[in-house]
């Protein structure tokens, strides 16, 4: 065997061994029973909800089912979380529907082309972001902002479904236009349609109080189909879903031009951000509960690949579902086998039972949608934010109102901008603490404002920056330090604690250098303490270290104070 051949064989063995170890880690016989039971529960929830979410997305209802098989299978092998269940979700679906409506799709074929293209584009954006290791971007949407945004979306969904529930013409436009349209047609409510909707909602909301383990969404759908065999719903003025084709579609590229695809890039990016925020939140929640770790970058790739697979298979966009993952977790689902078994069950439904779904009244589907998004209007979460931190509550409320006033897409952009501006504002509000020696501890220094009993050192001011120093807050930090020193005219030396700063930039380094030079010209010695290595590198590269002078950076505050005392004594 030649050396290159032997090396190639060893590489193959290593790859196969790594793959085998990964499969053993992700798929376990010990969890098989729970995984298979969870798949039954998830399928019972997912089938009716996927039909409803497809309607939300403005696409033919079967596209909700078409999205599932490949998306579930791809994520099971590529995704970071062993438990996350991907599929059509309310946030992605309603945003997709808003985008489709804004493009004025005139036929089901146009709507289908748009939703599949959006799934593929958003998926590719997520995959590229994952390969570039941009998983940290998801953290720019804070939890209160996401809660408010999803709350607003849920209100839009419910308002959008009310006309179908009451038998009224389906409105369009923004939130206020839809509410006005409903109010203007209240005299046209169809009693039979409204009665069916009321019964469906009653079963969905009251059923779990009787028996929580029963998949009431599936019960309502099957009940509606059974009644449709004996009652002529269209003759009673109750619209049905209509024909649902059997079988799975082949893989296909959306019927759109390159120019049209390019015009969807911004919308695809918005979908990617929304889908990632929900998926990563769900993945992290169950990772925390069950003691494992999820990788944000791999989650980007996994969720992105699932969307690409869903789009090419003729389905709507998907995301990690919090409700269905919770159902799987409660039923014992612990590995990707749950997703794979669910995939198989969905294929059976699509191949053998899809045509039967055509007789389902649209009002029943609307009831399923309303029930699915109702828990997302989380008043308890808003109350909690208000009790913990007022700014978080205001942020959540602003995101909620932004969706209602600006619409879904611009509401999302406003929420992202709000998060970024809030981050910049908070980091720019730097504070400077004057520190004194803590009497009860040997080498501890604490804030004088919080504990006036901490004694300061005569002629030596010890200061601590409470936040990282960078270009946004550099000028404010210099001004605060100068103000503190001017308030103590007898100051001969200043000790600045830099431990909060992990990386200086050129602007902040130059500001610090100018401050040190200014203090030196006024006869005030300056020492920096607790300077970590990356910050020290920037200080040296920018010339600040030379301005500071040798032996003026120390590991501890006590060392800096001791050096300042020694220098003062030498100058006396």
N, C-alpha and C positions, 0 to 999 in steps of 0.2 A: 504493500500500500504506500503510495507516495505521500510526502508530507502535506501538500495542499489538500489531497483527498481525505487524509486522516483528520486534518483540521476542520474540513467541511463537515465530516461525519460527527466530530465532537460538538460542533456548533448546533447541528440538528438535534443531537441528543440533549444538549443543554436547553434548547428551545422547547422540545417536547416535554422535558422534565419540568420546566417552568410552567408550561400550559397545564400539565397534569396537576401540579401543586395548586395552581390557581383554581382549577375546577373542583379539586377536593375541598379547598377552603370555602368556595362559594356554594357548592352543592353537597349536602350532607344527608346520609340515610336517616340519621336520628331525627331530622325535622320533616321527613317526607310526608308522614301522615298529616301533620298540621299544615304543610304547604298545600297538599291536595284539597283538604277541607277549605282552606282559605281561598283557593281558586274557584271553588263552587260559589262561595259567598260573593267574591269579587265579580264574577260573571253575572250573577243575579242583579247586582247593583249597576254594573257597567253597561249592559245591553240597553236598558231603557234610558239611562242617562245619556249615552252616546247618541241615541236618536234625537234626544232633546237638544243636545249641544250642537249637533249638525244643523238643526233648525235655527238655533241662535246664530250660527256662523253664516246663515243665508245660503246654505247648500242643501242639496237633496239629502234626505234623512239617512240613506244608506251609507253616505260618506263617513258618518260617525263610526259605523261598524267596520268599514274598509280600512280605517286608520289603525285599527287595533292589532291585527295579527303580526305584521312585520315590526311595528313599533315595539310591542311587548317583547318579541324575540330578540331584536337587536339590542334593546336596553338591557335585557337579562345578561348578555355577555359583555357589553361595553360599559354600562353604567357603573358608577362608584358605589351606590347603595345596593345591598343585597335584598332589601325589602321594598324599595320604592316601586309603586305601580304607576306606569305611564298610560295615558289615554287622553281623550278629549276632556278638557277642563273648562270651567265656566269663564275664567278670566280670559284665556286665550280665545275661546269661542266667541265671546261677546265683542272682543276687540277685532277679531277677524270679520264678524258681521258688520261692524261699524266701517271697516275699511272697504268691504265689498259694496256696502250701500253708497259710500262716497265715490266709488268708481262707476256707479250706475249700471250694474250688470242687468241686462235686459232679458236674459233667459237662464234656465238652470245650467245650460252648458257653459255660459260665460261665468256664472257664479262658481261652477266646479273648477274651471280653469284658474280662476283667481285664488280660491282657497287652497288648491293643491300647490300652486306656485308660491303662495305665502308660506306654506309649511316647509317647502324645500329651501326657500331663501332664508327664512329664520333659522332653519336647521344648519345650513352652511355657515351662517354668521356665528352661531354658537360653536360649531366645530372649529372654525378658524380661531375664534377667541380662546378656546380651550388649548389649541396647539400653541398659541402665543402666550399661554399661561396668564390669562386675564381674568381668572376666577374671582379675583379681589374686587372687580367692578361691581359684582352683585351686592357687595356690602355698602355701596353708595345709597341704596334704597333701604332706609332704616325700617325697622319693624312697624313703628307707628305710621309712617308714610304708606307702607304697603297695606296696613290694616284699613286706613282711610280710603285709599284708592280702591281696594277690593269692596269696601262697604258701598262706595259710590257706584261702582260697576253693578253690584247686586241690586241696588235701587233701580238703576236703569233697566236691568233685566226684568225685574218684577213689573215695573210700569209698562215695559214692552209686551209682556204676556197678558196683561189685564184685558185688552181688547179680545184676544182669542178666548179667554175664560168666559167673557160675557157675550160673545157672539157679535162683537162690534167690528167695524172696519179697522184693519191694522194701521196704526198711525206711523208717521216718520218724523224726522227732525230731531232736535235736541230734547232734553228732559222736559223742559217747560212746554214745548210744542206738543209733546205726546200727552202730557197731563191735560193741556187745554183741549186737545182732540177728544180725549176720553170724556171730559166734562161736557163737551158739546154734543156727544152722542148718547148720553145716558138714557134718553127716552127711547132708544132703539135696542135696548138690551133684549136678547133672545132668551126667554125663560127656560126653555128645554136645554139649550147649550149651557146656560149658567148653572142649571141644576146638576148636569153631569160634571161640570167643573167643581162645584161645591162638594159633591160626593167624593170625587177623586182626591181633593185636598183634605177632606175630613179623614179619609182612610190613611193618607200619607202622614198626616200630622198626629192623629190620635192612635193609629195602629201601634207605633213603638211603645206607647204607654201600656198597651195590653200585652204585647209580646215583642220585646226589643230585638230578638234574634231573627225574626221573620223579615225577609227582603221585601218590604211593602211596596217599593217601586215596581218590582217584578209582579207582585200581586195585582197592582192597579192595571198594569199593561195587559197581563193575561185576562183579567176581568173585563177590560174594555174590549179585547178581541173576542172573548166568549159572547158577550152581549151583542157584539156586532153581527154574530151569526144569526141572531133571532130578531134584531131590530134594524130597520132600514134608517140608519143615521142620516144620510143625505136627504131623505124624504122629510125628515124632521127638522131640517135646516142645520144639521150638525156636520161640519166638514170632516172628511177623513184624510189620512196622510196620502193615500193614493198608491199607485203601483210601486212596489219595491222589487227590483230584479233579484233573482237568485244567483248564487255563485259569486266567486271572487273575481274582480277585474284583473286584467294583466297589468304588468308594470308599464307605465307610459309617462312621457314628458308632457307637461301642461301645454295646451294649445294656445300659446301666447307668443308674440314676437319678442325679439331680444329687447327692443325698445320698451315694450310693456313690462317685461321682467325687470328692466333697470328702473322703471318708474315705481316699482314696489320695494326698492331697497330700504327706504326710510321706514316704511310701514313694517317691513320684515324685521328691521332692527328693533322697533318698538315691541313687536311680538316676542322677539328673542329675550328682551329685557324682562317683560312681564312673565313669560314662561319660566325663565331662569329663577326669578325671585320666588315664585311659588314652589318650583321643583326643589330648589336648594333648601328652602325653609322646611319643607316636609322631610327631605332626606336627613337634614341635620337634627330635626326633632327626634326621629326614631333612632338615629345613631346614638344620640345622647341617652335615650331611654334604655337602649339595649347594649350599650357599652362597646361600640365600634366607631371607626372614624370614616368620614367621607371626604373625598378630595374634590375641591371645587372645580379644578381644571378638568378632571376626568368627568365630573358631572356635566360640565359644558359639552364635552365631546359626546357623552352618552345620550343626553337629552337632544343634542343637535342631530346625531345619527338617527334617533328615533323619529324625529320630525321629517328628515329627508326620506326615510323609509315610508312613513305615512303618506307623504306627498306623492311619491312615485307610485304608490299602490292605490291612488285615487281617493285618499282620505284627507280629512281636515287636520290642522295642526294639533299637537299633543303636548302634554306637560306632566310633571309629577303630580299625582292627585293625593291631597292630604286625606280626604274622606275615605277613598278606597284603600289607601295604604293603612289607615287606621283600622278599617274593617278587616283587612288581611292580618294585621298584627294581632288584633283581638281574637282572631280565629286560629292563631298558631302559625301564620306564615312567617318564615324566618329566612328563606333563601330565594334566589331567582327562580327556583322550580315553581313557585306560585305564579310568576309571570308566564312561564312556559306552558304550564297547565291551563292557565286562563286563555292563552293564545289558542290552544287546541280546542277548548270549549267554544270560543267565539267562532272559530272556523266551522264547527259543526252547526252553530246557529245560522251563520250566513249561508251555508250550503243547503240546508234542509228546511229552515224555518223562515227565511227572510220574506218570501212572498206573502206569508200569513200576516205580516205586520202592516200591510197596506190598508186593512180595514180598521186600524186604530184611529179613533177620533183625535183630531188635532188638539182639542181641549184637554184630553187626558195627558197628552205629551206636554202641554203648557203647564199643567199641574205638577208633573214630574220635574220640570225645569225650575219652577218656583220653589218647590220643596228642596231641591238640590242646593240652591243658592241662599236660602233663608238663613242658615247658620252663619253665613259669611257677613251678615249684617250684625256685627258683634258689638252690642251696646256695652256689655261688661268690659270688653277690652278698652273702649273709649273711657269708661269710668275709671278703670285702673290707671290709664295714662294720666288722667286728670289728677288722681290722688298721688301719683309718684312724682310727676314733673309736668308743670303747666305747659312748657314749651312743646313737649311730646304730644300733648292733647291738642294744642293749637295746630301743630303740624299735621296730625291725623285729620282734623276737621278741615283744614285747608285743602288737603288732598281729596277729601270726600266732595267738598263743594266744587273743587276744580273740575272733577269729572262731570258733575251735573251741569255746570255752567259752560265749560269749554268743550265738552265731548270727551270721548274715550281717548283718542290719540293725543290731542293737545293737553288733556288732563294728565296723561302719563308724563308727557314732556315737562309739564309744569311741576309735577311731583318730583321728577328727577332733578330739575333745576332747584327746587326748594331744598332738597336734600343736600345738594352740593353747596348752595349758598349758606345753608344752616351750618354745614361743616366749616366753611371758611369763616363765618361769623364767630363760631365758638372758639376756633383755634386762634383767631385774631384777638380775642378778648383775654390777652395774657395778663397775669398778675405777678407782682413781685412781693414776696414775704420777707420781712425783717426777722432774722432768727436770733434766738438767745440760747444760752446753755441750759439744758434740762438738768436740774439739780439731782434728781434721783437716779440718773444714768450717767455712766462714765464718759461716753463719747457721743452722746445724743444732743442734737440741736432741734429746737422746735419754734413754731411761730410765736412771736411776741404778741401779735394781735389776738390770737386764740388763747394764749396763756401769758398774761403780763408778768407772772412770777418768774418767767425765764429771763435771767439777767443777761444783758448785752455786755460787750467788752468795750471799755473806754477807748474812744478814738478809732476803733475798728468796727466797721459795719459789715455784718454777714447777711447776704441777700440770696434768695432762692427764686429762680424762675419756675413758675408753676406749670408751664406748658412748653413744648418744644419750640425753640427759637427758629423761625424761618422767615422768608421774605415778606409774608403778609403782616406779621406782628413785630418785625424787627424795630421799626421806628417807634412803635408804642412801648416796647420793652425799654429802649434807650431812654425815652422820656420819663418813664416810671422810675428807673434807676436814678436818673439825674434828679428827679423831684425828691426822692428819699434822701439822697446825699445832701442836697441843698437845705433840707429840713434839719440837718445836723452839721452845723458849720465847723465843728471841731473834728470832723472825720479826717483821719490821716491815711487810712487804708481801707480798701473794700475787698471783701471775699465774695465771689459770685459762684454759687452752686449751679453747675451746668448739667446735673444728672438727668434732667428731663429732656435734654436735647440729644437725639441719637444721630443726627446728620445735619450739619450746617450747609447752607447754600451760599453763593457768592454775595448776594445782597445782605444776608444776616451776618456773614463773616466781616464784610466791609463796615457794616454798622457797628459791630462790636469793636473792630479795630479803631474806628473813629472815636468811639466812647473812651476806650483805654487811652488813646493819645490825648484826648481832651482832659481826662482826669490827671494824667501825668503832668500836663502843662500847669495844672493847678496844684501840683505838689501832692497828689493823692496816689499812693501805691495801689496796684491792682493784682489780685491773685485769683486764678480760676481753680476750682476744685471739682472732683468727681467728673472729669472730662473723659468720656469713653473714646475708644480708639478711632472710629470713623470721624468723630468731631475733631479730634487732635490732628488727623491727617489734613482736614480742610484748613485748620488754623495755621498749619505749617505751610501748605501750598499757597495760601492767600497772603502770607506775610504777617498775619496777626501775631503769630508766635514771636516774631522778631520785635514787634512793637511792645509786646508784653514783657519781654526780657527773659533771660535764663532763670531757672529755679523759681518760676512763678505759677507752675501747675502742679497740683497735689492730689493725692488719692482721697484724702479726708478733709473735712472742714477744720478739725483740730490741728492738722498739719499746716494748713494754710494760715490759721490764726497764729500759730507758733512762729512761722516764718515771718509774718508781718510784724510781730512783736520784736523779733530779733533784728529785722531791718530798721525798725524805729529806734531801737536802742543803739544800733551802730551809727545812726545819724545824729544822735544827741550830742 
